[in-house]
């Protein structure tokens, strides 16, 4: 029975680490703009200045 509980704890630990890494990756992708978005913003800024 002790082995089953240990395996369950290991499984839950792995799931928690994966969930944490997925949420951090999602947050970074949402917060940091892509290169194409930076280029579009630069073009829009250049058009409004001229």
PDB file with one MODEL, atoms N, CA, C and O in Angstrom:
MODEL        1
ATOM      1  N   UNK A   1       0.828  -1.196   0.000  1.00  0.00           N
ATOM      2  CA  UNK A   1       0.000   0.000   0.000  1.00  0.00           C
ATOM      3  C   UNK A   1       0.876   1.266   0.000  1.00  0.00           C
ATOM      4  O   UNK A   1       0.532   2.277  -0.612  1.00  0.00           O
ATOM      5  N   UNK A   2       1.986   1.182   0.685  1.00  0.00           N
ATOM      6  CA  UNK A   2       2.891   2.329   0.750  1.00  0.00           C
ATOM      7  C   UNK A   2       3.468   2.657  -0.627  1.00  0.00           C
ATOM      8  O   UNK A   2       3.686   3.825  -0.952  1.00  0.00           O
ATOM      9  N   UNK A   3       3.713   1.629  -1.429  1.00  0.00           N
ATOM     10  CA  UNK A   3       4.240   1.830  -2.774  1.00  0.00           C
ATOM     11  C   UNK A   3       3.220   2.522  -3.664  1.00  0.00           C
ATOM     12  O   UNK A   3       3.580   3.373  -4.478  1.00  0.00           O
ATOM     13  N   UNK A   4       1.951   2.163  -3.516  1.00  0.00           N
ATOM     14  CA  UNK A   4       0.893   2.775  -4.315  1.00  0.00           C
ATOM     15  C   UNK A   4       0.769   4.255  -3.975  1.00  0.00           C
ATOM     16  O   UNK A   4       0.615   5.085  -4.871  1.00  0.00           O
ATOM     17  N   UNK A   5       0.834   4.587  -2.709  1.00  0.00           N
ATOM     18  CA  UNK A   5       0.747   5.988  -2.291  1.00  0.00           C
ATOM     19  C   UNK A   5       1.949   6.771  -2.807  1.00  0.00           C
ATOM     20  O   UNK A   5       1.808   7.914  -3.242  1.00  0.00           O
ATOM     21  N   UNK A   6       3.122   6.163  -2.760  1.00  0.00           N
ATOM     22  CA  UNK A   6       4.323   6.836  -3.263  1.00  0.00           C
ATOM     23  C   UNK A   6       4.225   7.084  -4.762  1.00  0.00           C
ATOM     24  O   UNK A   6       4.598   8.156  -5.238  1.00  0.00           O
ATOM     25  N   UNK A   7       3.731   6.111  -5.505  1.00  0.00           N
ATOM     26  CA  UNK A   7       3.558   6.289  -6.948  1.00  0.00           C
ATOM     27  C   UNK A   7       2.531   7.372  -7.249  1.00  0.00           C
ATOM     28  O   UNK A   7       2.705   8.157  -8.182  1.00  0.00           O
ATOM     29  N   UNK A   8       1.472   7.414  -6.466  1.00  0.00           N
ATOM     30  CA  UNK A   8       0.449   8.447  -6.651  1.00  0.00           C
ATOM     31  C   UNK A   8       1.026   9.827  -6.366  1.00  0.00           C
ATOM     32  O   UNK A   8       0.747  10.781  -7.093  1.00  0.00           O
ATOM     33  N   UNK A   9       1.823   9.938  -5.318  1.00  0.00           N
ATOM     34  CA  UNK A   9       2.467  11.213  -5.008  1.00  0.00           C
ATOM     35  C   UNK A   9       3.415  11.638  -6.125  1.00  0.00           C
ATOM     36  O   UNK A   9       3.452  12.812  -6.494  1.00  0.00           O
ATOM     37  N   UNK A  10       4.170  10.703  -6.659  1.00  0.00           N
ATOM     38  CA  UNK A  10       5.078  10.999  -7.767  1.00  0.00           C
ATOM     39  C   UNK A  10       4.294  11.477  -8.996  1.00  0.00           C
ATOM     40  O   UNK A  10       4.682  12.445  -9.648  1.00  0.00           O
ATOM     41  N   UNK A  11       3.205  10.799  -9.299  1.00  0.00           N
ATOM     42  CA  UNK A  11       2.361  11.187 -10.428  1.00  0.00           C
ATOM     43  C   UNK A  11       1.807  12.599 -10.230  1.00  0.00           C
ATOM     44  O   UNK A  11       1.833  13.410 -11.156  1.00  0.00           O
ATOM     45  N   UNK A  12       1.310  12.893  -9.038  1.00  0.00           N
ATOM     46  CA  UNK A  12       0.768  14.228  -8.761  1.00  0.00           C
ATOM     47  C   UNK A  12       1.858  15.298  -8.838  1.00  0.00           C
ATOM     48  O   UNK A  12       1.600  16.414  -9.289  1.00  0.00           O
ATOM     49  N   UNK A  13       3.063  14.965  -8.404  1.00  0.00           N
ATOM     50  CA  UNK A  13       4.186  15.896  -8.493  1.00  0.00           C
ATOM     51  C   UNK A  13       4.511  16.211  -9.952  1.00  0.00           C
ATOM     52  O   UNK A  13       4.725  17.370 -10.307  1.00  0.00           O
ATOM     53  N   UNK A  14       4.546  15.192 -10.785  1.00  0.00           N
ATOM     54  CA  UNK A  14       4.837  15.390 -12.209  1.00  0.00           C
ATOM     55  C   UNK A  14       3.746  16.233 -12.858  1.00  0.00           C
ATOM     56  O   UNK A  14       4.045  17.136 -13.640  1.00  0.00           O
ATOM     57  N   UNK A  15       2.489  15.951 -12.543  1.00  0.00           N
ATOM     58  CA  UNK A  15       1.380  16.727 -13.096  1.00  0.00           C
ATOM     59  C   UNK A  15       1.463  18.188 -12.645  1.00  0.00           C
ATOM     60  O   UNK A  15       1.196  19.096 -13.433  1.00  0.00           O
ATOM     61  N   UNK A  16       1.827  18.413 -11.400  1.00  0.00           N
ATOM     62  CA  UNK A  16       1.942  19.787 -10.888  1.00  0.00           C
ATOM     63  C   UNK A  16       3.064  20.543 -11.598  1.00  0.00           C
ATOM     64  O   UNK A  16       2.894  21.712 -11.945  1.00  0.00           O
ATOM     65  N   UNK A  17       4.190  19.901 -11.815  1.00  0.00           N
ATOM     66  CA  UNK A  17       5.307  20.547 -12.513  1.00  0.00           C
ATOM     67  C   UNK A  17       4.919  20.878 -13.953  1.00  0.00           C
ATOM     68  O   UNK A  17       5.221  21.964 -14.447  1.00  0.00           O
ATOM     69  N   UNK A  18       4.249  19.942 -14.623  1.00  0.00           N
ATOM     70  CA  UNK A  18       3.808  20.200 -15.998  1.00  0.00           C
ATOM     71  C   UNK A  18       2.798  21.336 -16.053  1.00  0.00           C
ATOM     72  O   UNK A  18       2.861  22.175 -16.952  1.00  0.00           O
ATOM     73  N   UNK A  19       1.872  21.376 -15.110  1.00  0.00           N
ATOM     74  CA  UNK A  19       0.884  22.456 -15.079  1.00  0.00           C
ATOM     75  C   UNK A  19       1.557  23.806 -14.838  1.00  0.00           C
ATOM     76  O   UNK A  19       1.183  24.807 -15.450  1.00  0.00           O
ATOM     77  N   UNK A  20       2.535  23.834 -13.961  1.00  0.00           N
ATOM     78  CA  UNK A  20       3.260  25.072 -13.698  1.00  0.00           C
ATOM     79  C   UNK A  20       4.011  25.538 -14.933  1.00  0.00           C
ATOM     80  O   UNK A  20       3.973  26.721 -15.273  1.00  0.00           O
ATOM     81  N   UNK A  21       4.688  24.630 -15.602  1.00  0.00           N
ATOM     82  CA  UNK A  21       5.448  25.021 -16.794  1.00  0.00           C
ATOM     83  C   UNK A  21       4.518  25.468 -17.921  1.00  0.00           C
ATOM     84  O   UNK A  21       4.850  26.395 -18.660  1.00  0.00           O
ATOM     85  N   UNK A  22       3.364  24.828 -18.063  1.00  0.00           N
ATOM     86  CA  UNK A  22       2.410  25.246 -19.097  1.00  0.00           C
ATOM     87  C   UNK A  22       1.843  26.628 -18.800  1.00  0.00           C
ATOM     88  O   UNK A  22       1.672  27.435 -19.714  1.00  0.00           O
ATOM     89  N   UNK A  23       1.550  26.910 -17.535  1.00  0.00           N
ATOM     90  CA  UNK A  23       0.996  28.222 -17.202  1.00  0.00           C
ATOM     91  C   UNK A  23       2.028  29.329 -17.368  1.00  0.00           C
ATOM     92  O   UNK A  23       1.685  30.425 -17.809  1.00  0.00           O
ATOM     93  N   UNK A  24       3.280  29.064 -17.024  1.00  0.00           N
ATOM     94  CA  UNK A  24       4.334  30.074 -17.211  1.00  0.00           C
ATOM     95  C   UNK A  24       4.557  30.326 -18.696  1.00  0.00           C
ATOM     96  O   UNK A  24       4.716  31.474 -19.112  1.00  0.00           O
ATOM     97  N   UNK A  25       4.570  29.271 -19.493  1.00  0.00           N
ATOM     98  CA  UNK A  25       4.737  29.426 -20.935  1.00  0.00           C
ATOM     99  C   UNK A  25       3.590  30.218 -21.534  1.00  0.00           C
ATOM    100  O   UNK A  25       3.815  31.098 -22.364  1.00  0.00           O
ATOM    101  N   UNK A  26       2.363  29.919 -21.127  1.00  0.00           N
ATOM    102  CA  UNK A  26       1.185  30.646 -21.618  1.00  0.00           C
ATOM    103  C   UNK A  26       1.276  32.124 -21.250  1.00  0.00           C
ATOM    104  O   UNK A  26       0.977  32.987 -22.075  1.00  0.00           O
ATOM    105  N   UNK A  27       1.684  32.418 -20.028  1.00  0.00           N
ATOM    106  CA  UNK A  27       1.788  33.813 -19.580  1.00  0.00           C
ATOM    107  C   UNK A  27       2.860  34.563 -20.363  1.00  0.00           C
ATOM    108  O   UNK A  27       2.652  35.718 -20.735  1.00  0.00           O
ATOM    109  N   UNK A  28       3.982  33.938 -20.615  1.00  0.00           N
ATOM    110  CA  UNK A  28       5.057  34.594 -21.375  1.00  0.00           C
ATOM    111  C   UNK A  28       4.611  34.866 -22.798  1.00  0.00           C
ATOM    112  O   UNK A  28       4.903  35.931 -23.342  1.00  0.00           O
ATOM    113  N   UNK A  29       3.914  33.928 -23.408  1.00  0.00           N
ATOM    114  CA  UNK A  29       3.443  34.123 -24.783  1.00  0.00           C
ATOM    115  C   UNK A  29       2.417  35.250 -24.839  1.00  0.00           C
ATOM    116  O   UNK A  29       2.418  36.031 -25.791  1.00  0.00           O
ATOM    117  N   UNK A  30       1.560  35.350 -23.861  1.00  0.00           N
ATOM    118  CA  UNK A  30       0.538  36.399 -23.851  1.00  0.00           C
ATOM    119  C   UNK A  30       1.136  37.771 -23.544  1.00  0.00           C
ATOM    120  O   UNK A  30       0.681  38.775 -24.091  1.00  0.00           O
ATOM    121  N   UNK A  31       2.136  37.827 -22.686  1.00  0.00           N
ATOM    122  CA  UNK A  31       2.690  39.115 -22.255  1.00  0.00           C
ATOM    123  C   UNK A  31       3.659  39.680 -23.285  1.00  0.00           C
ATOM    124  O   UNK A  31       3.593  40.866 -23.608  1.00  0.00           O
ATOM    125  N   UNK A  32       4.544  38.859 -23.798  1.00  0.00           N
ATOM    126  CA  UNK A  32       5.561  39.367 -24.716  1.00  0.00           C
ATOM    127  C   UNK A  32       5.030  39.358 -26.144  1.00  0.00           C
ATOM    128  O   UNK A  32       4.581  38.320 -26.631  1.00  0.00           O
ATOM    129  N   UNK A  33       5.076  40.496 -26.813  1.00  0.00           N
ATOM    130  CA  UNK A  33       4.587  40.543 -28.195  1.00  0.00           C
ATOM    131  C   UNK A  33       5.535  39.835 -29.156  1.00  0.00           C
ATOM    132  O   UNK A  33       6.736  39.738 -28.905  1.00  0.00           O
ATOM    133  N   UNK A  34       4.989  39.353 -30.232  1.00  0.00           N
ATOM    134  CA  UNK A  34       5.807  38.667 -31.232  1.00  0.00           C
ATOM    135  C   UNK A  34       6.559  39.689 -32.076  1.00  0.00           C
ATOM    136  O   UNK A  34       6.292  40.888 -31.998  1.00  0.00           O
ATOM    137  N   UNK A  35       7.488  39.213 -32.869  1.00  0.00           N
ATOM    138  CA  UNK A  35       8.271  40.098 -33.736  1.00  0.00           C
ATOM    139  C   UNK A  35       7.379  40.794 -34.761  1.00  0.00           C
ATOM    140  O   UNK A  35       7.574  41.974 -35.051  1.00  0.00           O
ATOM    141  N   UNK A  36       6.409  40.078 -35.309  1.00  0.00           N
ATOM    142  CA  UNK A  36       5.532  40.692 -36.307  1.00  0.00           C
ATOM    143  C   UNK A  36       4.682  41.800 -35.677  1.00  0.00           C
ATOM    144  O   UNK A  36       4.401  42.809 -36.323  1.00  0.00           O
ATOM    145  N   UNK A  37       4.278  41.615 -34.428  1.00  0.00           N
ATOM    146  CA  UNK A  37       3.512  42.657 -33.747  1.00  0.00           C
ATOM    147  C   UNK A  37       4.381  43.889 -33.511  1.00  0.00           C
ATOM    148  O   UNK A  37       3.901  45.018 -33.614  1.00  0.00           O
ATOM    149  N   UNK A  38       5.658  43.675 -33.194  1.00  0.00           N
ATOM    150  CA  UNK A  38       6.570  44.802 -33.003  1.00  0.00           C
ATOM    151  C   UNK A  38       6.766  45.561 -34.316  1.00  0.00           C
ATOM    152  O   UNK A  38       6.807  46.791 -34.326  1.00  0.00           O
ATOM    153  N   UNK A  39       6.886  44.826 -35.418  1.00  0.00           N
ATOM    154  CA  UNK A  39       7.051  45.466 -36.720  1.00  0.00           C
ATOM    155  C   UNK A  39       5.801  46.251 -37.100  1.00  0.00           C
ATOM    156  O   UNK A  39       5.905  47.368 -37.607  1.00  0.00           O
ATOM    157  N   UNK A  40       4.640  45.691 -36.865  1.00  0.00           N
ATOM    158  CA  UNK A  40       3.391  46.386 -37.187  1.00  0.00           C
ATOM    159  C   UNK A  40       3.255  47.643 -36.340  1.00  0.00           C
ATOM    160  O   UNK A  40       2.823  48.683 -36.838  1.00  0.00           O
ATOM    161  N   UNK A  41       3.618  47.559 -35.072  1.00  0.00           N
ATOM    162  CA  UNK A  41       3.528  48.727 -34.198  1.00  0.00           C
ATOM    163  C   UNK A  41       4.505  49.811 -34.664  1.00  0.00           C
ATOM    164  O   UNK A  41       4.176  50.997 -34.632  1.00  0.00           O
ATOM    165  N   UNK A  42       5.696  49.409 -35.093  1.00  0.00           N
ATOM    166  CA  UNK A  42       6.686  50.374 -35.571  1.00  0.00           C
ATOM    167  C   UNK A  42       6.193  51.050 -36.844  1.00  0.00           C
ATOM    168  O   UNK A  42       6.373  52.257 -37.005  1.00  0.00           O
ATOM    169  N   UNK A  43       5.577  50.302 -37.748  1.00  0.00           N
ATOM    170  CA  UNK A  43       5.041  50.880 -38.968  1.00  0.00           C
ATOM    171  C   UNK A  43       3.890  51.842 -38.673  1.00  0.00           C
ATOM    172  O   UNK A  43       3.779  52.894 -39.301  1.00  0.00           O
ATOM    173  N   UNK A  44       3.041  51.479 -37.723  1.00  0.00           N
ATOM    174  CA  UNK A  44       1.924  52.348 -37.360  1.00  0.00           C
ATOM    175  C   UNK A  44       2.424  53.626 -36.725  1.00  0.00           C
ATOM    176  O   UNK A  44       1.899  54.704 -37.002  1.00  0.00           O
ATOM    177  N   UNK A  45       3.443  53.520 -35.868  1.00  0.00           N
ATOM    178  CA  UNK A  45       4.024  54.711 -35.235  1.00  0.00           C
ATOM    179  C   UNK A  45       4.671  55.613 -36.273  1.00  0.00           C
ATOM    180  O   UNK A  45       4.560  56.836 -36.183  1.00  0.00           O
ATOM    181  N   UNK A  46       5.346  55.027 -37.258  1.00  0.00           N
ATOM    182  CA  UNK A  46       6.000  55.819 -38.306  1.00  0.00           C
ATOM    183  C   UNK A  46       4.955  56.546 -39.145  1.00  0.00           C
ATOM    184  O   UNK A  46       5.173  57.694 -39.531  1.00  0.00           O
ATOM    185  N   UNK A  47       3.836  55.910 -39.433  1.00  0.00           N
ATOM    186  CA  UNK A  47       2.780  56.546 -40.223  1.00  0.00           C
ATOM    187  C   UNK A  47       2.131  57.695 -39.476  1.00  0.00           C
ATOM    188  O   UNK A  47       1.807  58.719 -40.077  1.00  0.00           O
ATOM    189  N   UNK A  48       1.935  57.539 -38.167  1.00  0.00           N
ATOM    190  CA  UNK A  48       1.279  58.603 -37.403  1.00  0.00           C
ATOM    191  C   UNK A  48       2.215  59.792 -37.192  1.00  0.00           C
ATOM    192  O   UNK A  48       1.741  60.916 -37.029  1.00  0.00           O
ATOM    193  N   UNK A  49       3.515  59.574 -37.190  1.00  0.00           N
ATOM    194  CA  UNK A  49       4.467  60.677 -37.017  1.00  0.00           C
ATOM    195  C   UNK A  49       4.615  61.513 -38.276  1.00  0.00           C
ATOM    196  O   UNK A  49       4.917  62.704 -38.196  1.00  0.00           O
ATOM    197  N   UNK A  50       4.410  60.910 -39.424  1.00  0.00           N
ATOM    198  CA  UNK A  50       4.632  61.662 -40.663  1.00  0.00           C
ATOM    199  C   UNK A  50       3.396  62.396 -41.112  1.00  0.00           C
ATOM    200  O   UNK A  50       3.421  63.075 -42.139  1.00  0.00           O
TER     201      UNK A  50
ENDMDL
END
